[in-house]
Amino acid sequence: MEEAIQKADVLIEALGWIRRFRDKITVIKLGGSIMEQENSLRHVLLDIVFMETVGMRPVVVHGGGAAIDRAMDAAGLVPKKIKGRRYTDDDTLRIVEEVLAGEINEGIARQIEELGGRAMNLNFKTTNVLFGERMTLPGENGEQIDLGHVGKVTRVDRNVIENLCYAGQVPIIPSMALDASGGKLNVNADTAATAVAQALGAEKLIYMSDVNGVRRDKTDPTSIIHSLTDVEARELIRTGVVDAGMIPKVEACLETLDRGVRKVHIIDGRLRHSLLLEIYTTSGVGTEMMKAQ
Protein backbone atom coordinates (compact mmCIF):
# COMPACT_ATOMS: atom_id res chain seq x y z
CA MET A 1 0.00 0.00 0.00
CA GLU A 2 2.85 2.40 0.86
CA GLU A 3 4.38 1.85 -2.57
CA ALA A 4 1.03 2.57 -4.23
CA ILE A 5 0.67 5.81 -2.23
CA GLN A 6 4.16 6.89 -3.30
CA LYS A 7 3.18 6.32 -6.93
CA ALA A 8 0.09 8.49 -6.40
CA ASP A 9 2.28 11.21 -4.84
CA VAL A 10 4.46 11.20 -7.95
CA LEU A 11 1.40 11.65 -10.14
CA ILE A 12 0.16 14.55 -7.99
CA GLU A 13 3.58 16.24 -8.22
CA ALA A 14 3.46 15.86 -11.99
CA LEU A 15 -0.08 17.25 -12.22
CA GLY A 16 0.94 20.87 -11.74
CA TRP A 17 3.61 20.65 -14.42
CA ILE A 18 1.26 18.83 -16.81
CA ARG A 19 -1.26 21.66 -16.46
CA ARG A 20 1.43 24.30 -16.86
CA PHE A 21 2.86 22.87 -20.08
CA ARG A 22 -0.37 21.73 -21.72
CA ASP A 23 -0.45 22.86 -25.37
CA LYS A 24 3.10 24.25 -25.09
CA ILE A 25 5.65 23.28 -27.73
CA THR A 26 8.89 21.66 -26.61
CA VAL A 27 11.66 21.02 -29.12
CA ILE A 28 13.83 17.99 -28.34
CA LYS A 29 17.21 17.61 -30.02
CA LEU A 30 18.34 13.99 -30.34
CA GLY A 31 21.90 13.11 -31.21
CA GLY A 32 25.17 11.71 -29.99
CA SER A 33 25.41 8.47 -28.06
CA ILE A 34 21.64 8.28 -27.45
CA MET A 35 21.10 7.50 -31.12
CA GLU A 36 23.53 4.61 -30.80
CA GLN A 37 21.97 2.99 -27.73
CA GLU A 38 18.76 1.23 -28.70
CA ASN A 39 17.42 0.95 -25.15
CA SER A 40 18.15 4.60 -24.28
CA LEU A 41 16.51 5.82 -27.48
CA ARG A 42 13.44 3.67 -26.84
CA HIS A 43 12.95 5.18 -23.37
CA VAL A 44 13.39 8.72 -24.72
CA LEU A 45 10.76 8.05 -27.40
CA LEU A 46 8.44 6.52 -24.79
CA ASP A 47 8.79 9.74 -22.76
CA ILE A 48 7.92 11.73 -25.88
CA VAL A 49 4.77 9.63 -26.39
CA PHE A 50 3.82 10.34 -22.76
CA MET A 51 4.37 14.09 -23.24
CA GLU A 52 2.07 14.19 -26.25
CA THR A 53 -0.54 12.05 -24.49
CA VAL A 54 -0.82 14.49 -21.56
CA GLY A 55 -1.15 17.52 -23.84
CA MET A 56 2.36 18.79 -24.52
CA ARG A 57 3.46 19.37 -28.10
CA PRO A 58 6.86 17.70 -28.59
CA VAL A 59 8.86 18.32 -31.77
CA VAL A 60 11.95 16.18 -32.48
CA VAL A 61 15.02 17.42 -34.38
CA HIS A 62 17.75 14.82 -34.85
CA GLY A 63 21.25 14.26 -36.13
CA GLY A 64 23.00 10.96 -36.74
CA GLY A 65 26.75 11.47 -37.08
CA ALA A 66 27.89 7.99 -35.99
CA ALA A 67 25.52 6.21 -38.38
CA ILE A 68 26.68 8.48 -41.22
CA ASP A 69 30.32 7.65 -40.41
CA ARG A 70 29.55 3.92 -40.56
CA ALA A 71 27.79 4.27 -43.91
CA MET A 72 30.69 6.31 -45.30
CA ASP A 73 33.16 3.68 -44.11
CA ALA A 74 31.10 0.95 -45.80
CA ALA A 75 31.19 3.02 -49.00
CA GLY A 76 34.97 3.46 -48.76
CA LEU A 77 34.75 7.18 -47.99
CA VAL A 78 36.84 8.93 -45.34
CA PRO A 79 35.00 11.59 -43.29
CA LYS A 80 36.64 15.02 -43.40
CA LYS A 81 36.05 17.52 -40.60
CA ILE A 82 36.84 21.21 -40.70
CA LYS A 83 36.60 22.99 -37.35
CA GLY A 84 34.16 20.34 -36.14
CA ARG A 85 31.97 20.52 -39.27
CA ARG A 86 31.60 17.61 -41.68
CA TYR A 87 32.89 18.61 -45.12
CA THR A 88 30.07 17.49 -47.40
CA ASP A 89 30.92 16.75 -51.02
CA ASP A 90 28.47 15.16 -53.48
CA ASP A 91 29.17 11.58 -52.38
CA THR A 92 28.94 12.47 -48.68
CA LEU A 93 25.69 14.37 -49.26
CA ARG A 94 24.07 11.30 -50.82
CA ILE A 95 24.97 9.22 -47.78
CA VAL A 96 23.85 11.92 -45.33
CA GLU A 97 20.48 12.10 -47.07
CA GLU A 98 20.07 8.32 -47.22
CA VAL A 99 20.99 7.76 -43.57
CA LEU A 100 19.80 10.95 -41.85
CA ALA A 101 16.73 11.98 -43.83
CA GLY A 102 15.88 8.38 -44.69
CA GLU A 103 16.76 5.51 -42.38
CA ILE A 104 17.03 7.41 -39.07
CA ASN A 105 14.17 9.83 -39.70
CA GLU A 106 11.75 7.11 -40.76
CA GLY A 107 12.98 4.78 -38.02
CA ILE A 108 12.25 7.27 -35.22
CA ALA A 109 8.74 7.89 -36.53
CA ARG A 110 8.14 4.15 -36.83
CA GLN A 111 9.31 3.50 -33.25
CA ILE A 112 7.01 6.19 -31.86
CA GLU A 113 4.08 4.57 -33.67
CA GLU A 114 5.07 1.17 -32.29
CA LEU A 115 5.06 2.67 -28.77
CA GLY A 116 1.47 3.84 -29.21
CA GLY A 117 2.10 7.41 -30.33
CA ARG A 118 1.55 9.17 -33.63
CA ALA A 119 4.44 10.66 -35.57
CA MET A 120 5.18 12.18 -38.96
CA ASN A 121 8.64 12.08 -40.50
CA LEU A 122 9.34 15.34 -42.32
CA ASN A 123 11.99 14.72 -44.96
CA PHE A 124 12.60 15.37 -48.65
CA LYS A 125 10.31 12.48 -49.65
CA THR A 126 7.37 13.68 -47.53
CA THR A 127 7.37 17.36 -46.55
CA ASN A 128 10.52 19.40 -46.06
CA VAL A 129 10.26 22.13 -43.40
CA LEU A 130 13.82 23.50 -43.17
CA PHE A 131 15.20 25.94 -45.72
CA GLY A 132 18.66 27.45 -45.74
CA GLU A 133 21.74 28.67 -47.50
CA ARG A 134 25.30 27.49 -47.84
CA MET A 135 27.72 28.60 -45.17
CA THR A 136 31.47 29.02 -44.92
CA LEU A 137 33.83 29.32 -41.97
CA PRO A 138 36.34 32.15 -41.44
CA GLY A 139 39.95 31.10 -41.95
CA GLU A 140 43.00 32.29 -40.03
CA ASN A 141 43.88 34.92 -42.64
CA GLY A 142 40.36 36.18 -43.13
CA GLU A 143 39.59 33.92 -46.08
CA GLN A 144 36.36 31.94 -46.19
CA ILE A 145 36.66 28.14 -45.89
CA ASP A 146 34.31 26.17 -48.13
CA LEU A 147 32.42 23.28 -46.48
CA GLY A 148 30.72 21.90 -49.57
CA HIS A 149 26.99 21.19 -49.16
CA VAL A 150 26.86 22.48 -45.59
CA GLY A 151 24.36 25.13 -44.65
CA LYS A 152 22.47 27.02 -41.99
CA VAL A 153 18.72 27.31 -41.55
CA THR A 154 17.23 30.61 -42.66
CA ARG A 155 13.53 29.68 -42.66
CA VAL A 156 11.32 27.11 -40.96
CA ASP A 157 7.88 26.12 -42.28
CA ARG A 158 6.11 26.81 -39.02
CA ASN A 159 2.60 26.08 -40.26
CA VAL A 160 3.31 22.47 -41.23
CA ILE A 161 4.92 21.71 -37.86
CA GLU A 162 2.22 23.42 -35.80
CA ASN A 163 -0.60 21.74 -37.73
CA LEU A 164 0.91 18.34 -37.00
CA CYS A 165 1.36 19.20 -33.31
CA TYR A 166 -2.24 20.25 -32.89
CA ALA A 167 -3.40 17.14 -34.75
CA GLY A 168 -1.73 15.07 -32.05
CA GLN A 169 1.29 14.00 -34.10
CA VAL A 170 4.98 14.32 -33.23
CA PRO A 171 6.96 15.96 -36.07
CA ILE A 172 10.33 14.25 -36.67
CA ILE A 173 12.77 16.60 -38.44
CA PRO A 174 16.23 15.63 -39.77
CA SER A 175 18.97 18.25 -39.71
CA MET A 176 18.95 18.86 -43.47
CA ALA A 177 17.59 21.79 -45.48
CA LEU A 178 16.84 22.92 -49.03
CA ASP A 179 18.45 26.02 -50.52
CA ALA A 180 16.77 28.51 -52.86
CA SER A 181 17.61 26.43 -55.93
CA GLY A 182 16.39 23.16 -54.40
CA GLY A 183 19.86 21.94 -53.48
CA LYS A 184 20.17 19.82 -50.35
CA LEU A 185 22.23 20.98 -47.37
CA ASN A 186 23.74 19.20 -44.38
CA VAL A 187 22.98 21.26 -41.25
CA ASN A 188 24.38 21.03 -37.71
CA ALA A 189 21.65 19.43 -35.58
CA ASP A 190 22.10 21.80 -32.61
CA THR A 191 21.68 24.89 -34.79
CA ALA A 192 18.75 23.29 -36.65
CA ALA A 193 17.00 22.63 -33.33
CA THR A 194 17.64 26.22 -32.26
CA ALA A 195 16.11 27.54 -35.49
CA VAL A 196 13.03 25.33 -35.07
CA ALA A 197 12.56 26.33 -31.43
CA GLN A 198 12.85 30.01 -32.29
CA ALA A 199 10.44 29.79 -35.24
CA LEU A 200 7.83 27.99 -33.14
CA GLY A 201 8.20 30.26 -30.10
CA ALA A 202 8.86 27.09 -28.10
CA GLU A 203 8.42 26.93 -24.35
CA LYS A 204 11.51 24.75 -24.08
CA LEU A 205 14.42 23.43 -26.11
CA ILE A 206 15.95 20.27 -24.65
CA TYR A 207 19.37 19.05 -25.72
CA MET A 208 19.59 15.31 -25.07
CA SER A 209 23.29 14.89 -24.34
CA ASP A 210 25.60 12.25 -22.93
CA VAL A 211 26.41 14.40 -19.89
CA ASN A 212 24.00 15.16 -17.05
CA GLY A 213 24.25 18.94 -17.37
CA VAL A 214 26.57 21.80 -16.43
CA ARG A 215 28.85 20.86 -13.54
CA ARG A 216 30.89 22.94 -11.10
CA ASP A 217 33.49 20.17 -11.34
CA LYS A 218 33.44 18.53 -14.76
CA THR A 219 34.80 15.27 -13.29
CA ASP A 220 32.08 15.04 -10.62
CA PRO A 221 28.56 14.19 -11.89
CA THR A 222 27.11 15.11 -8.46
CA SER A 223 28.26 18.74 -8.85
CA ILE A 224 25.55 19.45 -11.43
CA ILE A 225 24.03 22.95 -11.42
CA HIS A 226 20.29 22.44 -11.81
CA SER A 227 19.35 26.03 -12.66
CA LEU A 228 21.33 28.84 -14.30
CA THR A 229 20.60 32.29 -15.67
CA ASP A 230 22.30 33.46 -18.84
CA VAL A 231 24.39 35.89 -16.76
CA GLU A 232 25.57 33.11 -14.44
CA ALA A 233 26.38 30.84 -17.38
CA ARG A 234 28.56 33.48 -19.04
CA GLU A 235 30.39 33.99 -15.76
CA LEU A 236 31.06 30.24 -15.52
CA ILE A 237 32.62 30.34 -18.99
CA ARG A 238 34.69 33.41 -18.10
CA THR A 239 36.05 31.85 -14.91
CA GLY A 240 36.82 28.51 -16.56
CA VAL A 241 34.27 26.44 -14.61
CA VAL A 242 32.70 25.65 -17.98
CA ASP A 243 35.45 24.69 -20.38
CA ALA A 244 36.47 22.48 -23.29
CA GLY A 245 33.64 20.53 -24.90
CA MET A 246 30.92 22.00 -22.68
CA ILE A 247 31.54 25.56 -23.93
CA PRO A 248 29.85 25.05 -27.35
CA LYS A 249 26.81 23.45 -25.68
CA VAL A 250 26.41 26.29 -23.19
CA GLU A 251 26.96 28.91 -25.89
CA ALA A 252 24.27 27.23 -28.03
CA CYS A 253 21.90 27.44 -25.04
CA LEU A 254 22.68 31.14 -24.57
CA GLU A 255 22.11 31.85 -28.26
CA THR A 256 18.78 30.03 -28.07
CA LEU A 257 17.68 32.14 -25.08
CA ASP A 258 18.72 35.28 -26.97
CA ARG A 259 16.40 34.19 -29.79
CA GLY A 260 13.33 34.14 -27.57
CA VAL A 261 13.01 30.54 -26.34
CA ARG A 262 12.00 30.67 -22.67
CA LYS A 263 14.05 27.80 -21.24
CA VAL A 264 16.83 25.55 -22.48
CA HIS A 265 17.76 22.24 -20.84
CA ILE A 266 20.79 19.95 -21.05
CA ILE A 267 20.05 16.44 -19.82
CA ASP A 268 21.60 12.99 -20.05
CA GLY A 269 19.47 10.97 -22.45
CA ARG A 270 21.04 7.73 -21.22
CA LEU A 271 19.26 8.09 -17.88
CA ARG A 272 16.00 6.18 -18.03
CA HIS A 273 13.01 8.54 -18.38
CA SER A 274 15.25 11.60 -18.03
CA LEU A 275 12.82 13.69 -20.10
CA LEU A 276 9.91 13.03 -17.75
CA LEU A 277 12.06 13.56 -14.66
CA GLU A 278 13.33 16.89 -15.99
CA ILE A 279 9.94 18.25 -17.06
CA TYR A 280 7.48 16.80 -14.55
CA THR A 281 9.42 16.87 -11.25
CA THR A 282 10.35 19.86 -9.13
CA SER A 283 14.06 19.05 -8.79
CA GLY A 284 14.74 17.86 -12.35
CA VAL A 285 17.78 15.83 -13.39
CA GLY A 286 19.70 18.16 -15.68
CA THR A 287 20.56 21.84 -16.08
CA GLU A 288 17.94 24.39 -17.09
CA MET A 289 18.93 27.84 -18.33
CA MET A 290 16.79 30.94 -18.57
CA LYS A 291 17.15 34.68 -18.97
CA ALA A 292 17.93 36.64 -15.80
CA GLN A 293 14.92 38.63 -14.61
RODO-2510 file (C-alpha; in nm, 4 decimals, decimal comma):
residues 293
     n   res          X          Y          Z
     1     m     0,0000     0,0000     0,0000
     2     e     0,2849     0,2402     0,0860
     3     e     0,4380     0,1855    -0,2573
     4     a     0,1029     0,2570    -0,4228
     5     i     0,0673     0,5805    -0,2226
     6     q     0,4157     0,6892    -0,3299
     7     k     0,3183     0,6324    -0,6929
     8     a     0,0091     0,8489    -0,6396
     9     d     0,2276     1,1213    -0,4835
    10     v     0,4462     1,1199    -0,7947
    11     l     0,1396     1,1653    -1,0138
    12     i     0,0164     1,4546    -0,7989
    13     e     0,3579     1,6236    -0,8216
    14     a     0,3456     1,5861    -1,1989
    15     l    -0,0079     1,7250    -1,2219
    16     g     0,0936     2,0872    -1,1735
    17     w     0,3613     2,0651    -1,4422
    18     i     0,1265     1,8829    -1,6806
    19     r    -0,1262     2,1657    -1,6461
    20     r     0,1428     2,4298    -1,6864
    21     f     0,2864     2,2865    -2,0082
    22     r    -0,0366     2,1728    -2,1724
    23     d    -0,0452     2,2860    -2,5371
    24     k     0,3101     2,4249    -2,5090
    25     i     0,5651     2,3281    -2,7731
    26     t     0,8888     2,1657    -2,6607
    27     v     1,1662     2,1017    -2,9124
    28     i     1,3834     1,7990    -2,8336
    29     k     1,7209     1,7611    -3,0021
    30     l     1,8340     1,3991    -3,0337
    31     g     2,1898     1,3115    -3,1209
    32     g     2,5170     1,1715    -2,9985
    33     s     2,5409     0,8474    -2,8060
    34     i     2,1640     0,8282    -2,7449
    35     m     2,1096     0,7504    -3,1116
    36     e     2,3532     0,4608    -3,0801
    37     q     2,1965     0,2991    -2,7733
    38     e     1,8762     0,1234    -2,8702
    39     n     1,7419     0,0954    -2,5148
    40     s     1,8155     0,4604    -2,4278
    41     l     1,6512     0,5825    -2,7477
    42     r     1,3436     0,3669    -2,6842
    43     h     1,2953     0,5183    -2,3369
    44     v     1,3385     0,8725    -2,4719
    45     l     1,0761     0,8046    -2,7398
    46     l     0,8439     0,6523    -2,4790
    47     d     0,8793     0,9738    -2,2757
    48     i     0,7917     1,1733    -2,5876
    49     v     0,4767     0,9628    -2,6388
    50     f     0,3817     1,0339    -2,2757
    51     m     0,4373     1,4089    -2,3240
    52     e     0,2070     1,4191    -2,6251
    53     t    -0,0535     1,2046    -2,4493
    54     v    -0,0824     1,4494    -2,1565
    55     g    -0,1149     1,7518    -2,3837
    56     m     0,2364     1,8785    -2,4516
    57     r     0,3465     1,9371    -2,8103
    58     p     0,6863     1,7698    -2,8593
    59     v     0,8864     1,8315    -3,1774
    60     v     1,1952     1,6184    -3,2483
    61     v     1,5019     1,7424    -3,4379
    62     h     1,7749     1,4818    -3,4847
    63     g     2,1250     1,4257    -3,6133
    64     g     2,3002     1,0962    -3,6744
    65     g     2,6747     1,1467    -3,7076
    66     a     2,7885     0,7993    -3,5986
    67     a     2,5516     0,6208    -3,8376
    68     i     2,6684     0,8477    -4,1215
    69     d     3,0321     0,7654    -4,0410
    70     r     2,9551     0,3919    -4,0558
    71     a     2,7795     0,4271    -4,3907
    72     m     3,0695     0,6306    -4,5296
    73     d     3,3160     0,3679    -4,4113
    74     a     3,1100     0,0954    -4,5804
    75     a     3,1195     0,3016    -4,9004
    76     g     3,4973     0,3456    -4,8758
    77     l     3,4748     0,7180    -4,7987
    78     v     3,6838     0,8926    -4,5340
    79     p     3,5000     1,1592    -4,3291
    80     k     3,6638     1,5016    -4,3397
    81     k     3,6045     1,7515    -4,0604
    82     i     3,6845     2,1210    -4,0705
    83     k     3,6597     2,2994    -3,7347
    84     g     3,4162     2,0341    -3,6138
    85     r     3,1972     2,0525    -3,9266
    86     r     3,1600     1,7612    -4,1684
    87     y     3,2886     1,8610    -4,5123
    88     t     3,0066     1,7491    -4,7398
    89     d     3,0919     1,6749    -5,1021
    90     d     2,8467     1,5165    -5,3484
    91     d     2,9167     1,1579    -5,2377
    92     t     2,8942     1,2470    -4,8683
    93     l     2,5688     1,4368    -4,9258
    94     r     2,4074     1,1301    -5,0817
    95     i     2,4971     0,9217    -4,7779
    96     v     2,3850     1,1924    -4,5327
    97     e     2,0477     1,2104    -4,7069
    98     e     2,0073     0,8323    -4,7224
    99     v     2,0994     0,7764    -4,3571
   100     l     1,9796     1,0947    -4,1851
   101     a     1,6728     1,1976    -4,3835
   102     g     1,5876     0,8380    -4,4693
   103     e     1,6755     0,5507    -4,2380
   104     i     1,7025     0,7413    -3,9070
   105     n     1,4167     0,9829    -3,9703
   106     e     1,1752     0,7114    -4,0761
   107     g     1,2984     0,4782    -3,8017
   108     i     1,2251     0,7275    -3,5222
   109     a     0,8735     0,7893    -3,6531
   110     r     0,8136     0,4152    -3,6832
   111     q     0,9308     0,3502    -3,3253
   112     i     0,7012     0,6187    -3,1858
   113     e     0,4084     0,4570    -3,3674
   114     e     0,5074     0,1166    -3,2290
   115     l     0,5060     0,2665    -2,8771
   116     g     0,1466     0,3839    -2,9214
   117     g     0,2095     0,7407    -3,0332
   118     r     0,1546     0,9166    -3,3632
   119     a     0,4444     1,0655    -3,5565
   120     m     0,5183     1,2179    -3,8958
   121     n     0,8641     1,2080    -4,0502
   122     l     0,9345     1,5345    -4,2317
   123     n     1,1989     1,4715    -4,4962
   124     f     1,2604     1,5365    -4,8651
   125     k     1,0313     1,2484    -4,9653
   126     t     0,7366     1,3676    -4,7528
   127     t     0,7368     1,7361    -4,6548
   128     n     1,0516     1,9395    -4,6057
   129     v     1,0260     2,2131    -4,3400
   130     l     1,3822     2,3496    -4,3171
   131     f     1,5196     2,5938    -4,5725
   132     g     1,8657     2,7448    -4,5741
   133     e     2,1742     2,8669    -4,7500
   134     r     2,5299     2,7489    -4,7836
   135     m     2,7721     2,8596    -4,5170
   136     t     3,1473     2,9023    -4,4923
   137     l     3,3831     2,9320    -4,1965
   138     p     3,6339     3,2155    -4,1438
   139     g     3,9953     3,1098    -4,1953
   140     e     4,3002     3,2291    -4,0031
   141     n     4,3877     3,4921    -4,2643
   142     g     4,0358     3,6179    -4,3129
   143     e     3,9590     3,3919    -4,6081
   144     q     3,6365     3,1935    -4,6195
   145     i     3,6656     2,8143    -4,5886
   146     d     3,4309     2,6173    -4,8134
   147     l     3,2423     2,3280    -4,6482
   148     g     3,0716     2,1899    -4,9572
   149     h     2,6993     2,1189    -4,9161
   150     v     2,6861     2,2483    -4,5589
   151     g     2,4360     2,5126    -4,4652
   152     k     2,2474     2,7020    -4,1991
   153     v     1,8724     2,7308    -4,1550
   154     t     1,7235     3,0613    -4,2665
   155     r     1,3534     2,9675    -4,2656
   156     v     1,1320     2,7106    -4,0963
   157     d     0,7879     2,6123    -4,2282
   158     r     0,6115     2,6808    -3,9017
   159     n     0,2596     2,6078    -4,0264
   160     v     0,3307     2,2469    -4,1225
   161     i     0,4916     2,1708    -3,7858
   162     e     0,2216     2,3417    -3,5805
   163     n    -0,0602     2,1743    -3,7726
   164     l     0,0914     1,8338    -3,7004
   165     c     0,1357     1,9198    -3,3307
   166     y    -0,2243     2,0255    -3,2892
   167     a    -0,3397     1,7143    -3,4746
   168     g    -0,1730     1,5066    -3,2046
   169     q     0,1290     1,3997    -3,4097
   170     v     0,4975     1,4319    -3,3231
   171     p     0,6959     1,5961    -3,6067
   172     i     1,0328     1,4251    -3,6673
   173     i     1,2771     1,6601    -3,8438
   174     p     1,6228     1,5626    -3,9774
   175     s     1,8974     1,8247    -3,9712
   176     m     1,8953     1,8864    -4,3472
   177     a     1,7590     2,1787    -4,5480
   178     l     1,6842     2,2916    -4,9031
   179     d     1,8446     2,6017    -5,0520
   180     a     1,6770     2,8509    -5,2856
   181     s     1,7610     2,6427    -5,5933
   182     g     1,6391     2,3156    -5,4403
   183     g     1,9857     2,1942    -5,3479
   184     k     2,0173     1,9820    -5,0350
   185     l     2,2234     2,0976    -4,7372
   186     n     2,3744     1,9198    -4,4384
   187     v     2,2980     2,1257    -4,1249
   188     n     2,4381     2,1031    -3,7711
   189     a     2,1648     1,9435    -3,5580
   190     d     2,2097     2,1802    -3,2611
   191     t     2,1677     2,4894    -3,4790
   192     a     1,8754     2,3292    -3,6650
   193     a     1,7001     2,2630    -3,3330
   194     t     1,7644     2,6222    -3,2260
   195     a     1,6110     2,7538    -3,5493
   196     v     1,3029     2,5331    -3,5074
   197     a     1,2557     2,6334    -3,1433
   198     q     1,2846     3,0011    -3,2291
   199     a     1,0437     2,9792    -3,5241
   200     l     0,7826     2,7987    -3,3141
   201     g     0,8196     3,0257    -3,0095
   202     a     0,8862     2,7092    -2,8103
   203     e     0,8416     2,6935    -2,4351
   204     k     1,1514     2,4752    -2,4083
   205     l     1,4423     2,3435    -2,6109
   206     i     1,5946     2,0272    -2,4654
   207     y     1,9369     1,9051    -2,5721
   208     m     1,9591     1,5311    -2,5072
   209     s     2,3287     1,4892    -2,4337
   210     d     2,5600     1,2250    -2,2932
   211     v     2,6412     1,4395    -1,9888
   212     n     2,4003     1,5157    -1,7054
   213     g     2,4254     1,8940    -1,7368
   214     v     2,6570     2,1797    -1,6428
   215     r     2,8846     2,0862    -1,3538
   216     r     3,0891     2,2936    -1,1101
   217     d     3,3490     2,0170    -1,1343
   218     k     3,3439     1,8528    -1,4758
   219     t     3,4804     1,5267    -1,3287
   220     d     3,2076     1,5042    -1,0625
   221     p     2,8560     1,4189    -1,1885
   222     t     2,7112     1,5111    -0,8460
   223     s     2,8263     1,8741    -0,8852
   224     i     2,5554     1,9448    -1,1429
   225     i     2,4031     2,2948    -1,1419
   226     h     2,0292     2,2440    -1,1809
   227     s     1,9350     2,6027    -1,2657
   228     l     2,1330     2,8842    -1,4301
   229     t     2,0599     3,2292    -1,5665
   230     d     2,2299     3,3462    -1,8838
   231     v     2,4390     3,5893    -1,6762
   232     e     2,5571     3,3107    -1,4439
   233     a     2,6376     3,0837    -1,7377
   234     r     2,8560     3,3477    -1,9042
   235     e     3,0394     3,3986    -1,5758
   236     l     3,1058     3,0238    -1,5515
   237     i     3,2618     3,0336    -1,8988
   238     r     3,4690     3,3413    -1,8099
   239     t     3,6053     3,1846    -1,4914
   240     g     3,6822     2,8506    -1,6559
   241     v     3,4267     2,6441    -1,4613
   242     v     3,2700     2,5653    -1,7975
   243     d     3,5454     2,4688    -2,0379
   244     a     3,6470     2,2480    -2,3289
   245     g     3,3637     2,0526    -2,4904
   246     m     3,0917     2,2000    -2,2680
   247     i     3,1537     2,5558    -2,3928
   248     p     2,9851     2,5051    -2,7353
   249     k     2,6811     2,3445    -2,5679
   250     v     2,6406     2,6293    -2,3188
   251     e     2,6962     2,8908    -2,5892
   252     a     2,4275     2,7225    -2,8026
   253     c     2,1905     2,7440    -2,5038
   254     l     2,2683     3,1138    -2,4574
   255     e     2,2108     3,1846    -2,8262
   256     t     1,8776     3,0033    -2,8066
   257     l     1,7683     3,2139    -2,5080
   258     d     1,8719     3,5279    -2,6972
   259     r     1,6397     3,4185    -2,9792
   260     g     1,3332     3,4140    -2,7568
   261     v     1,3007     3,0544    -2,6344
   262     r     1,2001     3,0669    -2,2669
   263     k     1,4053     2,7802    -2,1239
   264     v     1,6832     2,5545    -2,2481
   265     h     1,7761     2,2235    -2,0840
   266     i     2,0795     1,9948    -2,1048
   267     i     2,0049     1,6438    -1,9817
   268     d     2,1601     1,2986    -2,0050
   269     g     1,9469     1,0967    -2,2446
   270     r     2,1042     0,7729    -2,1224
   271     l     1,9263     0,8094    -1,7876
   272     r     1,5999     0,6176    -1,8029
   273     h     1,3010     0,8541    -1,8380
   274     s     1,5252     1,1604    -1,8028
   275     l     1,2821     1,3692    -2,0097
   276     l     0,9914     1,3026    -1,7749
   277     l     1,2062     1,3557    -1,4660
   278     e     1,3326     1,6894    -1,5990
   279     i     0,9936     1,8253    -1,7056
   280     y     0,7481     1,6802    -1,4546
   281     t     0,9416     1,6867    -1,1252
   282     t     1,0346     1,9859    -0,9126
   283     s     1,4056     1,9050    -0,8788
   284     g     1,4741     1,7860    -1,2351
   285     v     1,7779     1,5829    -1,3387
   286     g     1,9704     1,8160    -1,5685
   287     t     2,0559     2,1843    -1,6079
   288     e     1,7936     2,4388    -1,7087
   289     m     1,8929     2,7841    -1,8332
   290     m     1,6789     3,0940    -1,8565
   291     k     1,7153     3,4678    -1,8966
   292     a     1,7930     3,6636    -1,5804
   293     q     1,4919     3,8627    -1,4608
***
